[in-house]
Amino acid sequence: MSLILDKINYVYSEGTAYQIQALKDVNLEIRDGQFIGVIGHTGSGKSTLIQHLNGLVKATSGTIYFNGQDIYDEDFDLRELRNRVGLVFQYPEHQLFETTIFDDVSFGPKNQGLSKEEAGLRAFEALRSVGLPEELYYQSPFDLSGGQKRRVAIAGVLAMKPEVLILDEPTAGLDPAGRDEILDLVARMHKEKGITVILVSHSMEDVAKYVERIIVMNHGQVMFDNTPCEVFKHYKELEQIGLAAPQVTYLMHELKEKGLNVNTEATTVAEARESLLEVLLGREPNHRGSNLEEENLC
Amino acid sequence: MGIIKAKQLVHEYIRRDEEGNVESIQTALDHIDLDVQPGQFIAILGHNGSGKSTLAKHINALLAPTEGSLWVDGKDVTQEENILPVRKTAGMVFQNPDNQIIASVVEEDVGFGPENIGVPTDEIWQRVEESLKSVGMLQYRHHSPNKLSGGQKQRVAIAGVMAMEPKCIVLDEPTAMLDPNGRKEVLHAAHELNQKKGVTILLITHYMEEVVDADYVYVMDKGHVVMQGTPREIFSQVGTLKEHGLDVPQITLLADLLRQSGLDIPLGVLTREELVDAIMKIAG
């Protein structure tokens, strides 16, 4: 199971005065089971990119291969692709429409052609996995809090059992508790079910904490594509394109400049703490706080 | 008396069924006391559902207190005749920039408010220019708002409020839907208005990074004010903040963890510079 993008170009409003090239020669391979972060400032092409991945927008030129098959082939089943690559849009709670939460979540699987019973089972499973209390299942989705609504919307996509889950800024507008709730849920899906996750985010701290690979978009092109520590080494270039490295990365660089031999590759609080304790107290590198075990280490 | 003063303010949302019988009562504000002095930059922190926005809507007389009192610039908001003056004193900026812009040209949007209250034409243009300048958007005055970025739109919305010449602006999560650059722009504009024009600012947010430069911080949870103090006092209580569903900035969190590991680092570190200094002092 993999997605390969080969020389993808996409032009909005071609031939008019508003012509904009949103993607320029994008080559990517998305392998099974990866947890990928896509970052880039507003207008860099992130959202256009992910909408290509399930065939919602068709590239102006270039090819996308899903399991080796060209998705732009005439006999390729795009419906099947959309069943397997689930896309959660920005502010997905705006798309809730049914009278009960349960109906809303089972709409997707029903639309896939599953029987009512099967769709219902899928909805139960999805709602349980996003941790929504059972007594709410038959209430209106519009009475929920922002974070809960968003979890219901994500459940609606999970109920379709996608192999690849793409989320476009899933934490925008949520408070810290809501943000952790959503990101922990996504991380759990990735870990337990082996779902490939592509997370579009503005928060470098979140990306550094969760993902194993970062794709940096700039002016429609892939600028960097590497592990978080490698990408954040380029923090000066990231700044020039309106992004920033996590705060702790800056701290470590400043300390290094002052002559302290700390690990400048640290991108999370856990990594920074470990390196600082090692340098300042001479502690062994493996000594780590128990509440931070979930974070990626370089 | 301060420009905004709340005394034992209570607000209950009452849900009724079709026959008008009370189905449920939710207390969104539970005996709030607040005293904001003119010219202050105040931050109100809290997670979703903590009552921050309900409080904000009282300051603008969009909601009336169930119990208790609230004075804005000395005027009791519960008095019918005070509603318009209160709205002129306290302007409001909401979360979603797209819901707040109505005209098809930036300067017309900013001029809508003053026109609505019968300001003479010459003065409207003067106010439009002045307020666009104060948020750094003057060069966009002839642009269409829908071609602007989120941060720019939000600054136009702030200019629209500024054109009403309020003494106080309430910003209700103005940056929640913006990217990091947009967030910086809006915060910068708010601080400029506060420092250069002396406008009292109430910033409602759940981004802790945004309150570091505030004069005073209130933390709300379940309709109560649970913590209040300077940013440094608030940020020195990492554990308590977490209990209230809030996060501290990475730097403050790291400083706190290092201090727990036995390093001599002061409480409530807010900036990178402070932490660098503290660490260099230890390193000798």
Interface residues (C-beta under 8 A of the other chain):
Chain A: H41 T42 G43 S145 G146 G147 A172 G173 L174 D175 P176 A177 G178 H202 E205 G242 L243 A244 P246 Q247 V248 Y250 L251 E254 L255 K258 L260 V269 A272 R273 L276 L277 V279 L280 L281 G289
Chain B: G46 H47 N48 G49 Q95 S149 G150 E173 A176 M177 D179 P180 N181 G182 H206 M208 G245 L246 D247 P249 Q250 I251 L253 L254 L257 L258 S261 G262 L263 R272 L275 V276 I279 M280 I282 A283
